[in-house]
């Protein structure tokens, strides 16, 4: 009997299998402890440093471990067959009290605390030769620190990812007012508030259901007046990964999580009290502006027709107008709504078509919703079906541009 079985290509699933092997090795050899009420994991990394991860629950700890490892490692160390067999042998020896007693009598190091098991055959994929990691170093794990939330040794600051934020106009204005009051750049304030808000969220879910905590955050978002609008937040890469994992766990989008964290932080921000009076005086004006900003249906229909005639090869003309020569693919993706472009770019697109920014945004939004099966080819080359537009950052990275050119395009999202 002939069977049609779709087997995954080894070239496609090899990276996933490599991560699976490495995570299995970490789960077996890492040092897991309870430090007070905090779950802690200490991992000996292949480059010689120690990675320490802490969380409130085992589930959150597992997610933070995966987020930290992917943030600190471009590729996982490779584990061959000899590594797995030596790992099994070492595990058996640890479970054999007689073997452990013999080691203590021989005066081997590590009598106070066990060493991490680093079996033969564990190498980084970047190494030209498969050399045993044990021949280079054999670190001993330090005693667990009593200080909660200690940061990992390897910093990922400076690597930012873009997350779309969709909140009411009045909330956006409140954030701008706080940034001005504190003398900070808006993007910096947002980044700091999301980081502190996530820490507050982790503290809150130790006593309450995470879903109930997020429901309360969303109520605070809904308490702001005005139409909702979208803008971009640039966040630390590791935090961005944690937010996406949290969003998946609680059935939310990353945009909802970020908006909720910001609303919660605003409710605890001292500057909000001082700017509240000025904001209340302008809320009505903001609401009026939002009403005026509703797109004219006739204008939307006209620009949709013009987009239909421009998408394709003719998009080169618009790309040149926007100062993006050679970026026809990116411009086409913006026009059909697949890519969520920064506001500054959408204003230039609206100027090209001689329509209001509101009409332009509504037109590309309608274009996306009218696509039969919108898809996008991610930076790793794998296409996927979309349920919402992709971020500007992901779209830019998918072009695989030189570093300077990529950084210039990403800067439009600040």
PAMAR-76380 format. One record per residue (C-alpha): residue in three letters; x, y, z. Coordinates in steps of 0.25 Angstrom, whole numbers, plus 5000, padded with zeros to 4 digits. Layout:
BEGIN
KOLFI code   xx   yy   zz
KOLFI  ALA    X    Y    Z
...
//
This chain:
BEGIN
KOLFI code   xx   yy   zz
KOLFI  UNK 5000 5000 5000
KOLFI  UNK 5005 5013 4996
KOLFI  UNK 5005 5024 5007
KOLFI  UNK 5007 5039 5005
KOLFI  UNK 5016 5043 5016
KOLFI  UNK 5022 5057 5017
KOLFI  UNK 5035 5055 5024
KOLFI  UNK 5042 5068 5029
KOLFI  UNK 5055 5071 5021
KOLFI  UNK 5067 5069 5030
KOLFI  UNK 5072 5083 5025
KOLFI  UNK 5060 5089 5031
KOLFI  UNK 5058 5082 5044
KOLFI  UNK 5073 5081 5047
KOLFI  UNK 5074 5094 5055
KOLFI  UNK 5061 5090 5063
KOLFI  UNK 5067 5077 5066
KOLFI  UNK 5080 5083 5071
KOLFI  UNK 5073 5092 5080
KOLFI  UNK 5065 5080 5085
KOLFI  UNK 5077 5072 5088
KOLFI  UNK 5084 5084 5095
KOLFI  UNK 5072 5087 5104
KOLFI  UNK 5071 5073 5108
KOLFI  UNK 5086 5074 5112
KOLFI  UNK 5083 5087 5120
KOLFI  UNK 5071 5080 5127
KOLFI  UNK 5080 5069 5132
KOLFI  UNK 5093 5076 5135
KOLFI  UNK 5088 5090 5140
KOLFI  UNK 5087 5093 5155
KOLFI  UNK 5073 5095 5159
KOLFI  UNK 5070 5101 5173
KOLFI  UNK 5060 5108 5181
KOLFI  UNK 5065 5121 5187
KOLFI  UNK 5055 5125 5197
KOLFI  UNK 5042 5126 5188
KOLFI  UNK 5050 5128 5175
KOLFI  UNK 5052 5117 5165
KOLFI  UNK 5067 5117 5160
KOLFI  UNK 5075 5111 5149
KOLFI  UNK 5090 5112 5148
KOLFI  UNK 5096 5108 5134
KOLFI  UNK 5110 5106 5130
KOLFI  UNK 5111 5112 5116
KOLFI  UNK 5120 5107 5105
KOLFI  UNK 5129 5119 5105
KOLFI  UNK 5132 5118 5120
KOLFI  UNK 5122 5128 5126
KOLFI  UNK 5111 5125 5136
KOLFI  UNK 5097 5128 5132
KOLFI  UNK 5087 5129 5144
KOLFI  UNK 5072 5130 5142
KOLFI  UNK 5062 5132 5153
KOLFI  UNK 5046 5132 5152
KOLFI  UNK 5034 5131 5161
KOLFI  UNK 5030 5118 5156
KOLFI  UNK 5036 5106 5149
KOLFI  UNK 5028 5109 5137
KOLFI  UNK 5033 5123 5136
KOLFI  UNK 5047 5118 5139
KOLFI  UNK 5046 5109 5127
KOLFI  UNK 5042 5120 5118
KOLFI  UNK 5052 5130 5123
KOLFI  UNK 5063 5119 5121
KOLFI  UNK 5059 5117 5107
KOLFI  UNK 5058 5132 5105
KOLFI  UNK 5072 5135 5111
KOLFI  UNK 5079 5124 5103
KOLFI  UNK 5073 5128 5090
KOLFI  UNK 5077 5143 5093
KOLFI  UNK 5092 5139 5097
KOLFI  UNK 5094 5128 5087
KOLFI  UNK 5093 5129 5071
KOLFI  UNK 5094 5114 5070
KOLFI  UNK 5093 5103 5081
KOLFI  UNK 5105 5095 5084
KOLFI  UNK 5105 5082 5077
KOLFI  UNK 5104 5069 5085
KOLFI  UNK 5109 5056 5078
KOLFI  UNK 5106 5042 5082
KOLFI  UNK 5118 5041 5091
KOLFI  UNK 5113 5053 5099
KOLFI  UNK 5100 5046 5101
KOLFI  UNK 5106 5033 5105
KOLFI  UNK 5116 5040 5115
KOLFI  UNK 5105 5048 5121
KOLFI  UNK 5097 5035 5124
KOLFI  UNK 5110 5029 5130
KOLFI  UNK 5112 5041 5138
KOLFI  UNK 5098 5042 5143
KOLFI  UNK 5099 5027 5147
KOLFI  UNK 5111 5030 5155
KOLFI  UNK 5105 5042 5162
KOLFI  UNK 5093 5032 5166
KOLFI  UNK 5103 5022 5172
KOLFI  UNK 5107 5026 5186
KOLFI  UNK 5118 5016 5186
KOLFI  UNK 5125 5023 5174
KOLFI  UNK 5123 5036 5181
KOLFI  UNK 5129 5031 5194
KOLFI  UNK 5141 5026 5186
KOLFI  UNK 5143 5040 5180
KOLFI  UNK 5142 5047 5193
KOLFI  UNK 5153 5037 5199
KOLFI  UNK 5162 5040 5187
KOLFI  UNK 5161 5055 5190
KOLFI  UNK 5156 5059 5177
KOLFI  UNK 5151 5074 5176
KOLFI  UNK 5137 5077 5177
KOLFI  UNK 5135 5071 5191
KOLFI  UNK 5126 5083 5196
KOLFI  UNK 5117 5083 5184
KOLFI  UNK 5116 5076 5170
KOLFI  UNK 5122 5080 5158
KOLFI  UNK 5113 5082 5145
KOLFI  UNK 5114 5070 5136
KOLFI  UNK 5120 5075 5123
KOLFI  UNK 5121 5062 5115
KOLFI  UNK 5131 5059 5104
KOLFI  UNK 5126 5063 5090
KOLFI  UNK 5120 5076 5094
KOLFI  UNK 5125 5087 5084
KOLFI  UNK 5120 5100 5078
KOLFI  UNK 5116 5099 5064
KOLFI  UNK 5125 5111 5061
KOLFI  UNK 5137 5103 5064
KOLFI  UNK 5145 5098 5052
KOLFI  UNK 5148 5085 5059
KOLFI  UNK 5140 5076 5069
KOLFI  UNK 5149 5078 5081
KOLFI  UNK 5143 5073 5095
KOLFI  UNK 5139 5085 5103
KOLFI  UNK 5145 5078 5115
KOLFI  UNK 5159 5079 5110
KOLFI  UNK 5157 5094 5111
KOLFI  UNK 5151 5097 5124
KOLFI  UNK 5143 5090 5135
KOLFI  UNK 5136 5101 5143
KOLFI  UNK 5130 5099 5157
KOLFI  UNK 5116 5105 5159
KOLFI  UNK 5116 5116 5169
KOLFI  UNK 5107 5115 5181
KOLFI  UNK 5093 5121 5179
KOLFI  UNK 5092 5135 5181
KOLFI  UNK 5082 5140 5191
KOLFI  UNK 5079 5152 5183
KOLFI  UNK 5067 5150 5174
KOLFI  UNK 5066 5154 5160
KOLFI  UNK 5081 5155 5158
KOLFI  UNK 5084 5158 5143
KOLFI  UNK 5091 5148 5134
KOLFI  UNK 5106 5150 5131
KOLFI  UNK 5104 5153 5116
KOLFI  UNK 5097 5166 5113
KOLFI  UNK 5088 5167 5101
KOLFI  UNK 5086 5182 5103
KOLFI  UNK 5087 5190 5090
KOLFI  UNK 5079 5179 5082
KOLFI  UNK 5065 5184 5080
KOLFI  UNK 5053 5179 5074
KOLFI  UNK 5040 5186 5069
KOLFI  UNK 5027 5183 5075
KOLFI  UNK 5014 5190 5071
KOLFI  UNK 5006 5197 5081
KOLFI  UNK 4991 5199 5079
KOLFI  UNK 4985 5208 5090
KOLFI  UNK 4975 5220 5091
KOLFI  UNK 4980 5234 5087
KOLFI  UNK 4979 5239 5101
KOLFI  UNK 4988 5229 5107
KOLFI  UNK 4998 5232 5096
KOLFI  UNK 4998 5246 5100
KOLFI  UNK 4999 5243 5114
KOLFI  UNK 5012 5235 5111
KOLFI  UNK 5017 5247 5103
KOLFI  UNK 5014 5257 5114
KOLFI  UNK 5022 5248 5125
KOLFI  UNK 5034 5247 5115
KOLFI  UNK 5034 5262 5114
KOLFI  UNK 5032 5264 5129
KOLFI  UNK 5044 5254 5132
KOLFI  UNK 5053 5260 5120
KOLFI  UNK 5054 5247 5113
KOLFI  UNK 5053 5243 5099
KOLFI  UNK 5039 5236 5097
KOLFI  UNK 5045 5223 5092
KOLFI  UNK 5054 5222 5104
KOLFI  UNK 5043 5225 5114
KOLFI  UNK 5034 5214 5107
KOLFI  UNK 5045 5204 5108
KOLFI  UNK 5048 5207 5123
KOLFI  UNK 5033 5206 5126
KOLFI  UNK 5031 5193 5119
KOLFI  UNK 5043 5187 5126
KOLFI  UNK 5038 5191 5140
KOLFI  UNK 5024 5188 5137
KOLFI  UNK 5028 5173 5133
KOLFI  UNK 5035 5172 5147
KOLFI  UNK 5023 5177 5153
KOLFI  UNK 5014 5167 5146
KOLFI  UNK 5024 5155 5150
KOLFI  UNK 5022 5160 5165
KOLFI  UNK 5007 5161 5163
KOLFI  UNK 5005 5147 5157
KOLFI  UNK 5011 5141 5170
KOLFI  UNK 4999 5144 5177
KOLFI  UNK 4988 5145 5166
KOLFI  UNK 4984 5138 5153
KOLFI  UNK 4992 5143 5141
KOLFI  UNK 4979 5145 5133
KOLFI  UNK 4972 5153 5144
KOLFI  UNK 4985 5162 5145
KOLFI  UNK 4984 5164 5130
KOLFI  UNK 4969 5167 5130
KOLFI  UNK 4972 5178 5140
KOLFI  UNK 4983 5184 5131
KOLFI  UNK 4973 5184 5119
KOLFI  UNK 4963 5191 5127
KOLFI  UNK 4972 5202 5130
KOLFI  UNK 4976 5203 5115
KOLFI  UNK 4961 5204 5112
KOLFI  UNK 4959 5215 5123
KOLFI  UNK 4966 5225 5113
KOLFI  UNK 4958 5233 5104
KOLFI  UNK 4959 5235 5089
KOLFI  UNK 4961 5226 5076
KOLFI  UNK 4972 5215 5077
KOLFI  UNK 4984 5217 5069
KOLFI  UNK 4997 5209 5066
KOLFI  UNK 5011 5213 5068
KOLFI  UNK 5024 5205 5070
KOLFI  UNK 5032 5202 5083
KOLFI  UNK 5047 5198 5082
KOLFI  UNK 5050 5188 5093
KOLFI  UNK 5061 5180 5098
KOLFI  UNK 5062 5167 5090
KOLFI  UNK 5062 5157 5102
KOLFI  UNK 5050 5165 5108
KOLFI  UNK 5043 5164 5095
KOLFI  UNK 5044 5149 5094
KOLFI  UNK 5039 5148 5108
KOLFI  UNK 5027 5157 5105
KOLFI  UNK 5024 5148 5093
KOLFI  UNK 5025 5135 5101
KOLFI  UNK 5016 5142 5112
KOLFI  UNK 5006 5146 5101
KOLFI  UNK 5005 5132 5095
KOLFI  UNK 5003 5126 5109
KOLFI  UNK 4991 5135 5112
KOLFI  UNK 4985 5136 5099
KOLFI  UNK 4988 5150 5096
KOLFI  UNK 4996 5158 5086
KOLFI  UNK 5010 5164 5089
KOLFI  UNK 5003 5178 5086
KOLFI  UNK 4992 5175 5097
KOLFI  UNK 5003 5171 5107
KOLFI  UNK 5011 5184 5104
KOLFI  UNK 4999 5193 5105
KOLFI  UNK 4995 5187 5118
KOLFI  UNK 5008 5188 5124
KOLFI  UNK 5009 5203 5120
KOLFI  UNK 4995 5206 5125
KOLFI  UNK 4999 5199 5139
KOLFI  UNK 5012 5207 5140
KOLFI  UNK 5005 5220 5137
KOLFI  UNK 4995 5217 5148
KOLFI  UNK 5007 5217 5158
KOLFI  UNK 5015 5228 5151
KOLFI  UNK 5016 5241 5160
KOLFI  UNK 5017 5250 5148
KOLFI  UNK 5003 5245 5143
KOLFI  UNK 4997 5253 5155
KOLFI  UNK 5004 5266 5151
KOLFI  UNK 5001 5265 5137
KOLFI  UNK 4986 5260 5139
KOLFI  UNK 4980 5274 5139
KOLFI  UNK 4987 5278 5126
KOLFI  UNK 4983 5265 5120
KOLFI  UNK 4968 5266 5124
KOLFI  UNK 4968 5280 5118
KOLFI  UNK 4973 5274 5105
KOLFI  UNK 4965 5260 5105
KOLFI  UNK 4953 5267 5099
KOLFI  UNK 4962 5273 5088
KOLFI  UNK 4969 5260 5086
KOLFI  UNK 4955 5253 5084
KOLFI  UNK 4951 5264 5074
KOLFI  UNK 4964 5262 5066
KOLFI  UNK 4962 5247 5066
KOLFI  UNK 4948 5248 5061
KOLFI  UNK 4953 5258 5050
KOLFI  UNK 4963 5247 5047
KOLFI  UNK 4953 5237 5043
KOLFI  UNK 4956 5234 5028
KOLFI  UNK 4947 5238 5017
KOLFI  UNK 4941 5226 5011
KOLFI  UNK 4942 5232 4997
KOLFI  UNK 4956 5236 4999
KOLFI  UNK 4960 5222 5004
KOLFI  UNK 4953 5215 4992
KOLFI  UNK 4961 5225 4982
KOLFI  UNK 4974 5222 4988
KOLFI  UNK 4971 5207 4988
KOLFI  UNK 4969 5207 4973
KOLFI  UNK 4982 5215 4971
KOLFI  UNK 4990 5205 4980
KOLFI  UNK 4984 5194 4971
KOLFI  UNK 4990 5200 4959
KOLFI  UNK 5003 5203 4965
KOLFI  UNK 5006 5190 4973
KOLFI  UNK 5017 5181 4965
KOLFI  UNK 5028 5187 4956
KOLFI  UNK 5022 5201 4957
KOLFI  UNK 5025 5202 4972
KOLFI  UNK 5039 5206 4968
KOLFI  UNK 5034 5220 4966
KOLFI  UNK 5028 5221 4980
KOLFI  UNK 5041 5214 4986
KOLFI  UNK 5050 5225 4980
KOLFI  UNK 5040 5236 4985
KOLFI  UNK 5041 5230 4999
KOLFI  UNK 5056 5230 4998
KOLFI  UNK 5056 5215 4998
KOLFI  UNK 5063 5212 4984
KOLFI  UNK 5063 5197 4981
KOLFI  UNK 5053 5194 4992
KOLFI  UNK 5041 5191 4983
KOLFI  UNK 5038 5178 4990
KOLFI  UNK 5037 5185 5004
KOLFI  UNK 5029 5196 4998
KOLFI  UNK 5019 5186 4991
KOLFI  UNK 5018 5179 5005
KOLFI  UNK 5014 5192 5011
KOLFI  UNK 5004 5196 5001
KOLFI  UNK 4996 5182 5002
KOLFI  UNK 4996 5183 5017
KOLFI  UNK 5006 5171 5020
KOLFI  UNK 5016 5180 5027
KOLFI  UNK 5012 5190 5038
KOLFI  UNK 5021 5203 5034
KOLFI  UNK 5025 5214 5043
KOLFI  UNK 5017 5226 5044
KOLFI  UNK 5027 5235 5038
KOLFI  UNK 5027 5226 5025
KOLFI  UNK 5012 5225 5024
KOLFI  UNK 5011 5240 5024
KOLFI  UNK 5021 5241 5012
KOLFI  UNK 5013 5230 5005
KOLFI  UNK 5000 5238 5008
KOLFI  UNK 5007 5250 5002
KOLFI  UNK 5010 5243 4990
KOLFI  UNK 4996 5239 4987
KOLFI  UNK 4991 5252 4992
KOLFI  UNK 4981 5247 5002
KOLFI  UNK 4980 5248 5017
KOLFI  UNK 4989 5239 5026
KOLFI  UNK 4976 5234 5032
KOLFI  UNK 4971 5230 5018
KOLFI  UNK 4985 5223 5015
KOLFI  UNK 4985 5215 5028
KOLFI  UNK 4971 5211 5026
KOLFI  UNK 4973 5207 5011
KOLFI  UNK 4985 5198 5014
KOLFI  UNK 4978 5192 5026
KOLFI  UNK 4966 5188 5017
KOLFI  UNK 4976 5183 5006
KOLFI  UNK 4981 5173 5017
KOLFI  UNK 4967 5169 5021
KOLFI  UNK 4963 5166 5007
KOLFI  UNK 4975 5157 5004
KOLFI  UNK 4971 5143 5002
KOLFI  UNK 4983 5136 5009
KOLFI  UNK 4993 5147 5013
KOLFI  UNK 5007 5141 5015
KOLFI  UNK 5021 5146 5018
KOLFI  UNK 5035 5140 5016
KOLFI  UNK 5042 5142 5029
KOLFI  UNK 5056 5145 5031
KOLFI  UNK 5060 5130 5032
KOLFI  UNK 5054 5128 5018
KOLFI  UNK 5041 5121 5023
KOLFI  UNK 5028 5126 5018
KOLFI  UNK 5016 5127 5028
KOLFI  UNK 5001 5130 5027
KOLFI  UNK 4998 5143 5034
KOLFI  UNK 4987 5147 5044
KOLFI  UNK 4992 5161 5046
KOLFI  UNK 5003 5170 5039
KOLFI  UNK 5017 5167 5042
KOLFI  UNK 5026 5177 5049
KOLFI  UNK 5034 5187 5042
KOLFI  UNK 5047 5181 5048
KOLFI  UNK 5044 5167 5043
KOLFI  UNK 5041 5172 5029
KOLFI  UNK 5054 5180 5029
KOLFI  UNK 5062 5168 5034
KOLFI  UNK 5056 5159 5024
KOLFI  UNK 5063 5167 5013
KOLFI  UNK 5077 5163 5018
KOLFI  UNK 5083 5176 5016
KOLFI  UNK 5097 5181 5020
KOLFI  UNK 5097 5185 5034
KOLFI  UNK 5098 5200 5032
KOLFI  UNK 5086 5200 5022
KOLFI  UNK 5078 5191 5031
KOLFI  UNK 5081 5200 5043
KOLFI  UNK 5076 5213 5035
KOLFI  UNK 5063 5206 5032
KOLFI  UNK 5061 5201 5046
KOLFI  UNK 5063 5215 5051
KOLFI  UNK 5050 5220 5044
KOLFI  UNK 5043 5212 5055
KOLFI  UNK 5048 5220 5066
//
